[in-house]
Amino acid sequence: MNTPQLHAVRGEILHFIANPASAGESALEHFADGVLVLRDGHVAELGPAPELLARLPAELPLTDYRGKLILPGFVDTHIHYAQTDIIASHGEQLLAWLEKYTFPAEARFADPAHARNVASFFCDELLRNGTTTALAFATVHAASVDALFEAALERRMRMISGKVLMDRHCPDFLRDTATGGYAESKALIERWHGRDRLQYAVTPRFAATSSPEQMTLAGRLYAEHPGIYLQSHVAENQGEVAWVAGLYPEARSYLDVYDRYGQLGMRSVYAHCIWLDDTDRRRMAETGAAISFCPTSNLFLGSGLFDLGRANELGLRVGLGTDVGAGTSFSMLQTLNEAYKVLQLKGQKLPAASAFHLATLGGAHSLYLDDRVGNFLPGKEADFVVLDPQATPLLARRMACAQTLDERLFVLMMLGDDRAVAATHVMGEARWQRPG
């Protein structure tokens, strides 16, 4: 019998057990000097350091992060790994962006060696930014999915991904067929879904690039494999909304297209959702579908401003997405920075506690993973990020003036970026550590 592997981590610890928007201060647990006890990569116990250290074995291995803030690993609910190399490409809105930058970049993933190279960099970059769970788009190439899952498996990350389905209104070199896409997706599901911490997502790019036949088969895949995900885009850009309306005149709305093809439900995640009405929002809430709020890409592409307040009022599941490569940073801290500004323009506030909940437990909840990740309750997978509030001279100076935990969190999300990440642990093991 294997002896359980025990380990302890000490530092300032913060996690959420509920949504601060509804539960207030009782939503979070904070230990100015805390200890996280890990057993075989899972959380065994959490509490104040003096109390726990007094009864833990003296020889128990202890990693000391005092002076730093330990949070659950960040959850990125929408990102395109194949667009890593086109981040920060100038000057287009959504549809032109796809034609000019995205499709040529994704064509390169016909080469498995290129896919492996990008996948390795992508996973390392997520970890360097404190992200341990991600829902990611691959490309139409089955080998692109294999490459990403292989890289995530090596690092033991929790990764959800799938082959893009796209059989019309795209270049010939990226076009699949409805039946071919179905067959390839099914084979990938059988190969990868449920393997270690990997899960599969049926991935129609968006309604405009899939024929009615392909949309039917995507819905069938989603129904045939309980427990898998479905990811797509909806109502990101007004030109896109008008285009889809012309392609599907029978549908009440853009979202209704997906609904008609059986693609709304638990573990279906739609990026953007800017140009929705309340009928759409209520339909998402009642089916259990989730929204990925992608503020940096929405600003970068000039798409519009997401209404988080209304989504919360109607009880929708909402997570945060970096949406690299139209999104401009892998950093969830910088993404929270932009989310705050988007909501300011909407006349809404984003308190720091709500922001960090969105990036951790809220994201996990939107992906139906809050029973596994997102906080430090006993039994959860021990994914966490260690943030250094002294990482830059400006951060250190501003932190010296901060009076409360809430103020310190707000400073971190406004001034922090990858430099603030001191370490990232996956299943208890340090998978990235800042040099020096």
C-alpha positions as MATLAB code, in Angstrom:
seq = 'MNTPQLHAVRGEILHFIANPASAGESALEHFADGVLVLRDGHVAELGPAPELLARLPAELPLTDYRGKLILPGFVDTHIHYAQTDIIASHGEQLLAWLEKYTFPAEARFADPAHARNVASFFCDELLRNGTTTALAFATVHAASVDALFEAALERRMRMISGKVLMDRHCPDFLRDTATGGYAESKALIERWHGRDRLQYAVTPRFAATSSPEQMTLAGRLYAEHPGIYLQSHVAENQGEVAWVAGLYPEARSYLDVYDRYGQLGMRSVYAHCIWLDDTDRRRMAETGAAISFCPTSNLFLGSGLFDLGRANELGLRVGLGTDVGAGTSFSMLQTLNEAYKVLQLKGQKLPAASAFHLATLGGAHSLYLDDRVGNFLPGKEADFVVLDPQATPLLARRMACAQTLDERLFVLMMLGDDRAVAATHVMGEARWQRPG';
ca = [
       0.000    0.000    0.000;
       1.305    3.457   -0.920;
       1.871    5.866    1.954;
      -0.132    9.095    1.477;
       2.061   11.986    0.391;
       1.567   14.826    2.884;
       2.815   18.361    2.414;
       2.021   21.757    3.927;
       2.109   25.252    2.447;
       2.274   28.384    4.606;
       1.388   31.966    3.680;
      -1.475   34.435    3.518;
      -4.370   32.389    2.153;
      -7.636   33.530    0.578;
     -10.414   31.540   -1.061;
     -14.149   31.785   -1.686;
     -16.871   29.446   -0.512;
     -19.709   31.430   -2.113;
     -20.359   34.404   -4.397;
     -19.637   37.724   -2.627;
     -22.384   39.386   -4.692;
     -24.984   37.359   -2.792;
     -23.225   36.155    0.363;
     -21.236   39.284    1.252;
     -18.257   38.962    3.588;
     -19.195   35.400    4.550;
     -18.356   34.350    0.980;
     -14.615   34.335    1.638;
     -12.187   32.807    4.089;
      -8.970   34.688    4.779;
      -5.993   33.650    6.864;
      -3.350   36.343    7.306;
      -1.001   33.528    8.311;
      -2.455   30.222    7.186;
      -1.463   26.669    6.392;
      -2.793   24.510    3.583;
      -2.276   20.795    4.206;
      -2.133   18.653    1.072;
      -2.545   14.908    0.720;
      -1.800   13.216   -2.607;
      -2.399   16.407   -4.558;
      -5.675   17.288   -2.840;
      -6.591   19.639   -0.029;
      -6.665   17.854    3.327;
      -7.039   20.801    5.685;
      -6.852   24.590    5.867;
      -6.552   26.818    8.893;
      -4.545   29.383   10.871;
      -0.850   28.581   11.023;
      -0.390   28.654   14.817;
      -3.223   26.171   15.344;
      -2.306   23.739   12.563;
       1.462   23.824   13.057;
       1.019   22.976   16.743;
      -0.474   19.600   15.851;
       1.180   18.737   12.530;
       4.220   16.431   12.627;
       7.426   18.455   12.925;
       8.971   16.500   10.054;
       6.112   17.294    7.632;
       7.541   19.016    4.520;
       6.568   22.701    4.557;
       6.807   25.247    1.740;
       6.982   28.735    3.215;
       5.338   31.510    1.179;
       4.955   34.019    4.002;
       4.724   37.550    2.640;
       2.806   36.289   -0.381;
      -0.869   35.640   -1.101;
      -2.066   32.120   -1.962;
      -5.246   31.832   -4.046;
      -6.893   28.943   -5.914;
      -5.532   28.580   -9.444;
      -7.164   30.851  -11.994;
      -9.826   29.442  -14.333;
      -9.808   30.727  -17.936;
     -13.158   29.915  -19.536;
     -12.347   30.973  -23.119;
      -9.006   31.018  -24.919;
      -7.669   30.022  -28.367;
      -4.367   28.210  -28.037;
      -3.832   28.280  -31.795;
      -3.931   32.077  -31.782;
      -0.965   32.469  -29.438;
       1.275   33.714  -32.253;
      -1.147   36.409  -33.468;
      -1.761   38.136  -30.151;
      -1.390   41.920  -30.584;
      -2.228   42.016  -34.302;
      -3.318   45.475  -35.366;
      -6.423   47.098  -36.598;
      -9.412   44.851  -37.333;
     -12.827   43.998  -35.960;
     -14.096   40.442  -35.620;
     -14.918   39.226  -39.126;
     -11.936   40.919  -40.756;
      -9.736   39.677  -37.891;
     -10.699   36.091  -38.711;
      -9.866   36.478  -42.395;
      -6.650   38.466  -42.002;
      -5.041   36.853  -38.975;
      -6.869   33.865  -37.510;
      -7.411   31.593  -40.485;
      -3.813   31.865  -41.810;
      -2.439   31.216  -38.297;
      -4.670   28.194  -37.766;
      -3.683   26.714  -41.146;
      -0.202   26.091  -39.722;
      -1.666   23.509  -37.328;
      -1.877   21.018  -40.170;
       1.746   20.410  -39.129;
       1.738   18.325  -35.905;
       5.217   19.552  -34.980;
       4.018   23.156  -35.067;
       0.974   22.211  -32.981;
       3.177   20.556  -30.356;
       5.500   23.553  -30.206;
       2.652   26.029  -29.682;
       0.826   23.753  -27.219;
       3.919   23.453  -25.033;
       4.485   27.209  -24.977;
       0.771   27.852  -24.407;
       0.526   25.591  -21.354;
       3.697   27.032  -19.864;
       2.400   30.564  -20.421;
      -0.865   29.733  -18.664;
       1.071   28.402  -15.680;
       3.393   31.425  -15.684;
       0.263   33.545  -15.267;
      -1.277   31.398  -12.520;
      -3.930   29.688  -14.681;
      -4.401   26.003  -13.909;
      -7.750   25.276  -15.605;
      -8.725   26.358  -19.122;
     -11.436   25.837  -21.718;
      -9.549   26.210  -24.997;
     -10.267   26.189  -28.710;
      -7.943   24.131  -30.898;
      -8.285   24.147  -34.739;
     -10.076   21.964  -37.302;
      -7.088   19.600  -37.239;
      -7.467   16.584  -34.954;
      -3.706   16.674  -34.360;
      -4.067   20.137  -32.813;
      -6.278   18.642  -30.114;
      -3.868   15.773  -29.542;
      -0.995   18.246  -29.128;
      -2.802   20.379  -26.563;
      -4.042   17.440  -24.514;
      -0.577   15.852  -24.562;
       1.002   19.076  -23.262;
      -1.650   19.512  -20.558;
      -1.400   15.850  -19.535;
       2.356   16.180  -19.082;
       1.767   19.127  -16.712;
      -1.332   17.565  -15.088;
      -3.368   20.687  -15.882;
      -7.150   20.594  -16.001;
      -7.786   21.248  -19.689;
     -10.976   21.175  -21.744;
     -10.689   21.416  -25.524;
     -12.002   20.138  -28.821;
     -11.601   20.110  -32.578;
     -13.163   23.122  -34.304;
     -16.132   22.267  -36.529;
     -16.261   24.514  -39.599;
     -17.695   23.390  -42.944;
     -18.643   26.665  -44.673;
     -17.763   30.360  -44.964;
     -14.103   29.706  -44.317;
     -11.024   29.024  -46.456;
     -10.875   25.641  -48.187;
      -7.681   24.797  -46.286;
      -9.594   24.916  -42.961;
     -12.890   23.409  -44.047;
     -14.067   20.037  -42.776;
     -17.344   18.285  -43.565;
     -20.336   17.693  -41.351;
     -19.866   13.917  -41.280;
     -16.069   14.087  -41.193;
     -16.097   16.562  -38.314;
     -18.525   14.346  -36.414;
     -16.366   11.241  -36.904;
     -13.112   12.981  -35.961;
     -14.695   14.528  -32.886;
     -16.092   11.194  -31.770;
     -12.669    9.566  -32.093;
     -11.076   12.375  -30.069;
     -13.734   12.029  -27.360;
     -12.971    8.334  -27.086;
      -9.229    9.003  -26.977;
      -9.127   11.880  -24.495;
     -12.307   12.625  -22.547;
     -11.942   11.706  -18.881;
      -8.252   10.849  -19.175;
      -6.586   12.149  -16.010;
      -7.819   15.801  -15.802;
      -8.757   16.222  -19.477;
     -12.266   16.756  -20.813;
     -13.630   17.207  -24.327;
     -15.691   20.057  -25.737;
     -17.712   19.812  -28.951;
     -16.578   22.976  -30.747;
     -18.600   24.554  -33.565;
     -16.652   27.774  -34.186;
     -19.841   29.808  -34.499;
     -23.171   29.402  -36.233;
     -22.043   31.209  -39.395;
     -19.250   28.734  -40.178;
     -21.268   25.544  -39.664;
     -23.996   24.335  -41.999;
     -27.355   23.219  -40.596;
     -26.193   19.618  -41.084;
     -23.027   20.237  -39.068;
     -24.975   22.056  -36.354;
     -27.323   19.061  -36.130;
     -24.410   16.650  -35.748;
     -22.692   18.891  -33.177;
     -25.866   18.804  -31.102;
     -25.976   15.045  -31.518;
     -22.392   14.653  -30.258;
     -23.203   16.786  -27.230;
     -26.264   14.628  -26.459;
     -24.568   11.287  -27.132;
     -21.750   11.776  -24.644;
     -23.026   12.774  -21.186;
     -20.483   14.807  -19.256;
     -18.778   16.418  -22.222;
     -18.770   20.138  -22.974;
     -19.837   22.307  -25.870;
     -18.137   25.633  -26.587;
     -18.829   28.319  -29.157;
     -19.244   32.066  -29.673;
     -22.448   34.091  -29.691;
     -23.419   37.745  -30.166;
     -19.894   39.140  -30.044;
     -20.117   41.694  -32.828;
     -23.103   43.455  -34.407;
     -21.986   42.613  -37.943;
     -21.709   38.959  -36.937;
     -25.202   39.070  -35.391;
     -26.670   40.443  -38.628;
     -24.835   37.825  -40.708;
     -26.173   34.940  -38.610;
     -29.696   36.391  -38.774;
     -29.507   36.225  -42.574;
     -28.199   32.648  -42.531;
     -30.831   31.383  -40.068;
     -33.968   33.486  -40.736;
     -36.165   30.967  -38.938;
     -34.391   31.604  -35.605;
     -35.681   34.193  -33.131;
     -32.122   35.264  -32.264;
     -28.501   34.271  -32.672;
     -28.654   32.275  -29.436;
     -31.834   30.583  -30.637;
     -29.842   29.033  -33.494;
     -27.838   26.998  -30.983;
     -30.977   26.172  -29.022;
     -32.714   24.801  -32.126;
     -29.799   22.413  -32.661;
     -29.749   21.110  -29.085;
     -26.606   22.957  -28.055;
     -27.772   24.707  -24.865;
     -27.427   22.929  -21.562;
     -25.122   21.981  -18.718;
     -21.455   22.449  -19.662;
     -22.259   24.489  -22.768;
     -20.180   27.680  -22.681;
     -20.661   30.670  -24.973;
     -18.056   33.394  -25.282;
     -18.996   37.095  -25.339;
     -22.830   37.260  -25.206;
     -22.751   41.045  -25.610;
     -25.713   41.557  -27.940;
     -28.290   39.380  -26.151;
     -31.732   40.349  -24.923;
     -33.382   39.186  -21.714;
     -35.222   36.375  -23.497;
     -31.839   34.964  -24.497;
     -30.381   35.479  -21.047;
     -33.311   33.757  -19.356;
     -33.033   30.846  -21.770;
     -29.349   30.428  -20.921;
     -30.130   30.546  -17.213;
     -32.904   27.948  -17.407;
     -30.830   25.531  -19.508;
     -27.706   25.900  -17.354;
     -25.570   27.272  -20.203;
     -22.716   29.568  -19.198;
     -21.193   32.809  -20.449;
     -17.497   33.576  -20.770;
     -16.925   37.300  -20.205;
     -13.936   38.326  -22.362;
     -13.230   42.001  -21.652;
      -9.809   42.416  -23.251;
     -10.853   41.014  -26.630;
     -14.178   42.871  -26.559;
     -12.280   46.134  -26.148;
      -9.473   45.218  -28.562;
     -11.845   44.264  -31.397;
     -14.289   47.068  -30.584;
     -17.088   44.550  -30.128;
     -19.019   46.115  -27.246;
     -19.473   46.078  -23.480;
     -20.729   43.019  -21.612;
     -23.584   43.519  -19.135;
     -22.418   41.528  -16.102;
     -24.987   43.139  -13.825;
     -27.919   41.877  -15.859;
     -26.388   38.421  -16.199;
     -26.055   38.239  -12.408;
     -29.594   39.515  -11.854;
     -30.967   36.716  -14.029;
     -28.859   34.019  -12.369;
     -26.558   33.096  -15.236;
     -23.328   31.186  -14.788;
     -20.501   33.553  -15.768;
     -16.770   32.924  -15.972;
     -13.851   35.037  -17.150;
     -11.996   34.455  -20.420;
      -8.758   35.949  -21.710;
      -9.722   35.084  -25.317;
      -6.116   35.108  -26.511;
      -5.283   35.964  -29.340;
      -7.854   38.781  -29.759;
      -7.485   39.065  -26.011;
      -4.298   40.902  -25.240;
      -2.924   39.053  -22.214;
      -2.701   35.573  -20.709;
      -2.871   37.274  -17.307;
      -6.124   36.916  -15.411;
      -5.042   39.891  -13.301;
      -4.883   42.070  -16.406;
      -8.173   40.591  -17.612;
      -9.783   41.648  -14.323;
      -8.266   45.089  -14.853;
     -10.092   45.360  -18.191;
     -13.289   43.862  -16.755;
     -13.375   46.631  -14.165;
     -13.100   49.254  -16.923;
     -15.762   47.637  -19.118;
     -18.186   47.677  -16.207;
     -17.306   51.281  -15.362;
     -18.405   52.187  -18.897;
     -21.640   50.235  -18.272;
     -22.259   52.197  -15.078;
     -21.553   49.100  -12.972;
     -19.038   48.321  -10.240;
     -16.766   45.307   -9.917;
     -15.609   44.969   -6.300;
     -12.265   43.272   -5.866;
     -13.758   40.304   -4.006;
     -16.270   39.708   -6.810;
     -13.465   39.967   -9.355;
     -11.278   37.322   -7.722;
     -14.313   35.113   -7.186;
     -15.001   35.383  -10.927;
     -11.433   34.286  -11.717;
     -11.511   31.306   -9.326;
     -14.658   29.715   -7.879;
     -16.985   31.610  -10.232;
     -15.132   30.296  -13.264;
     -15.150   26.784  -11.823;
     -18.900   27.066  -11.193;
     -19.523   28.186  -14.774;
     -17.720   25.039  -15.973;
     -19.484   22.723  -13.501;
     -16.103   22.047  -11.903;
     -16.677   23.697   -8.524;
     -16.818   20.255   -6.904;
     -13.197   19.751   -7.965;
     -11.416   23.109   -8.220;
     -11.974   26.774   -7.403;
     -11.377   26.843   -3.645;
      -9.590   25.043   -0.812;
     -12.364   22.977    0.731;
     -11.184   19.508    1.821;
     -11.007   17.050   -1.053;
     -10.527   19.659   -3.785;
      -7.674   19.330   -6.244;
      -4.774   21.385   -4.907;
      -4.280   23.895   -7.713;
      -3.125   27.290   -6.484;
      -1.285   30.445   -7.452;
       1.112   32.387   -5.227;
       0.987   36.149   -5.773;
       3.759   38.508   -4.692;
       2.403   41.922   -3.619;
       5.974   43.295   -3.766;
       6.660   42.061   -7.308;
       7.322   45.490   -8.801;
       8.444   48.769   -7.230;
       5.077   50.361   -7.973;
       3.119   47.441   -6.484;
       5.276   47.509   -3.352;
       4.872   51.256   -2.933;
       1.111   51.187   -3.477;
       0.674   48.187   -1.167;
       2.390   50.122    1.616;
      -0.523   52.558    1.487;
      -3.276   49.901    1.352;
      -5.360   49.684    4.517;
      -7.614   46.654    3.925;
      -7.619   43.249    2.236;
     -10.133   44.541   -0.310;
      -7.849   47.445   -1.196;
      -4.856   45.144   -1.581;
      -6.826   42.838   -3.879;
      -7.917   45.803   -5.984;
      -4.318   47.000   -6.302;
      -3.249   43.515   -7.401;
      -5.876   43.353  -10.138;
      -5.149   46.846  -11.422;
      -1.342   46.854  -11.227;
      -0.541   43.132  -11.285;
       0.394   40.965  -14.247;
       2.582   37.906  -14.860;
       5.359   39.524  -12.785;
       3.181   39.196   -9.685;
       3.012   35.399  -10.008;
       5.690   33.892   -7.766;
       4.631   30.259   -8.259;
       1.877   28.088   -9.675;
       1.071   24.681   -8.183;
      -0.874   21.950   -9.966;
      -2.196   19.075   -7.852;
       0.064   20.361   -5.104;
       3.271   20.342   -7.162;
       5.073   23.531   -8.203;
       4.797   23.569  -12.015;
       6.111   27.096  -12.413;
       8.284   29.207  -10.134;
       9.645   32.670  -10.733;
      13.406   32.526  -11.214;
      15.610   34.066   -8.588;
];
